[in-house]
């Protein structure tokens, strides 16, 4: 199931000479996106007070399925994607997501959530050779898919 990426404004002011980091939570089903000035605000919004070791669930029941960073070791801008439920371990990609232009070819590090394994693809609609599964936090996804991801599979 693919969702269009909604545009959202960055919260807070950033000096003109600084590269603005953007930290967003995106609902993969609706395309609704909420952006914040830092990643800690994303965690607070996405988890609604749960502990980091627990599965983060939003108030509408969506589950955080993965967080993606454009820098190594979970640095730079981030995109946290939510889905309707935990991933199943049934040998299939349960959910897929095509990245918007603002995130195509930018992912360098990943954090899987919601019992999901993450698969990265170099083309939209899970096209091309894939890399993964990323089953645990990975601060550097490696040269094969670094800055080449255009779609994501969650299994």
PyMOL commands that set and color helices and strands:
alter all, ss='L'
color gray80, all
select helices_A, chain A and resi 39-47
alter helices_A, ss='H'
color red, helices_A
select strands_A, chain A and resi 23-27+33-36+63-69+78-83+95-98+109-112+118-123+127-134+151-154
alter strands_A, ss='S'
color yellow, strands_A
deselect
rebuild
show_as cartoon
